[in-house]
């Protein structure tokens, strides 16, 4: 049998507003207005290596974005961001049939 708990809204708000003591290690307070970031260290840690890995992969010939995702184990958005960075730097060019290649090799 299910139990029903009735609270007035003001009582519920009071309960939710109570602060949890910092002594308890299993609780963590999150600030709602701050964007959450992965705890990876500096923001661009490993970005240079990622760009080099994409350039090395494209040295073998043109490739589609899905090929880069599968081979390098990156998400689609990560590959797209890194390809756009390389395109802005003039290293990568767009090819027909949704492929990418190195500028001097095509």
N, C-alpha and C positions, 0 to 999 in steps of 0.2 A: 504494500500500500504506500502510495506516495504522500509525503508530508507537504503541506502548504505553509509557507512562511509569508506573513503579511507585514509589510513595513510601510510607513508613510514615506513619501519621497524625501522629505527633509531629514528623516532618520537615516535613510540610505545614503544621502549625501554626506552626512556627518561621519558615518562609518567609512566611506570611501576617502574622505578628506584626512583621516587620521594618518599620521606618518608612521612608517615602520621603523623601529630602532635600527641603527646602523650596525649593531652588534651581530645581527643575524647575517651570516655570509651567503645564504641562499637567496636573499632578496637583492634586487638591483633597481635603482630608480632610473628611469629613462626620461630625459627631457623631451617633451613632445614637439617643441618648435625647432629643435636642431636636427639637421639631416643626419641620418645614420650612415656611417662609413665602415667598411671592412677594416679590421685591425691588422693592416698589412705593413704598416710603417709609412714611409713617405709615399705620396700619391703616385709618383711615376716610377716607383721601384719595379724594375723588370721590364719597363716599356721599351727601352733600347734593345734589350735582348729579343723581345717579341717582334720588333720591326726587323731585326736582323734575320730572325727565323723565317719570316714571310719572304724577305728578299732572297734568302738562300733557296727556299722552296720554288720560287718563281724563276730562278736561274735555270732550272731544268726545262722550262717551257711554260707556255700560258696555262693558267688554271682557273677554274671557277671558284667562287667564294665557298661553296659547299665542300669542295676538295680541301681547301685550307682549314675549314672547321674540323673536318674529320681527321686530317693528318696531324694537325698541331694541337688538337683538343681544346680549341677556343670556342666560345659561344658565338652565335652569328653576329650579335651586336659588337662584340670585341673585335672580330675580324673586320667588320665594316668600318669601325672607327680607325683601326690601324691602316686599312687600305686607303681611307680618305686622307690620313696624315701623310702616307707615302705619296699619294697623288698630288697633294699640295706641295710637297718637296720636289716634285718632278721625277721621282724614281719609278713610279708605277703608272701605266697607262691603261685605259679601258679599251678592250678589244671587242669585236663582234661576238655574238652568242654569249653575252654575259661573262666574258673571261677577262682576266687581268694578266698583264705581263710586265717585264722590266723594260724601261724606255729604250735602252740601247740595243736590246736583244731582239726586238721585233722588226 
